[in-house]
Amino acid sequence: MLGLIVSHEFTALLRSKAMQVSTAIVVALMLIGGGVAGFLLQENGADLSIPPATGHTAQTNPLGFVMGVVAVMFVAIPIFMGMGALNSGVVEEKTSRVVEIILTTVKPRVLLLAKLLGIGSAVLVFIACYLAGIVAGASLAGVLPSMGNLTAAHVNPWTFVPTVLVWLAVGYFTFGGLSGALASTVSRQEDLSAVQTPVIFGAMIPMYVAIYLVPYAPDTTVTHILSCCPFLSPFMMPMRMALGAVGVWEQLLAFAVQIATICLLSLLAGKVYERSILHTGERLKLRQAFRGR
């Protein structure tokens, strides 16, 4: 049953006309922008050489900074996309009473996990399209960095890309599970913003910290401490890695802390989802959900 729900959520999001059209428009704009930029740069004889890294800041490692921003955005975008699709799906199933039928064959916690897996897998497909558009656009513009440029910027794509994907998965399950549980406490789409806003801001704050703090203070004590904190590490660690300002042991420590946080959140989110998913009417308060009303 888990596989069927995962497959259903995966295909439903992939077949979404809104997602298909918006993705096609974004990729087309990337290609057009790359072509126009390439023409203008060539006409003006711009110097496209990339200076090697001489440090770990945005000023001393510009290519690493750009790679870090791209990595942070590719962690953030799937989280926001996944939360939006998951929340609207949870409330839609509650409104149509479909969830009551589904829960006769599967446990609420399993249903939430299946929805996370299915939606997350579909989001990765759209993210892959965005990534292809960026690479193609950068190639058309003539600014696609070579392996030599990446090595000089302390970026090894063979380890950098898989590590970013790991942080993406960790961040997605952290914020997605929490968001899905909170969405189950409301019964109308109009009430979603009240429960979505705290989680959205909870994801936006570490994203901005990663972009505006880490590149300018990568080796400070504050950055080291914050990048190992739950909710912050999925955004800060990719930026620090792109700048060459983090060791393997630090990433492993941050990953272990984040996994422990996910385990704790899964217990809390599972309890809220289980006790709220069949509730209809006015919004169920978290205190009531934990008390099992």
Salt bridges, closest charged atoms under 4 A:
GLU9 OE2 - LYS115 NZ 2.82
GLU93 OE2 - LYS115 NZ 3.12
GLU100 OE2 - ARG97 NH1 3.18
ASP191 OD2 - ARG188 NE 3.16
GLU250 OE2 - HIS224 ND1 2.81
GLU250 OE2 - ARG240 NH1 2.89
GLU274 OE1 - ARG109 NE 3.24
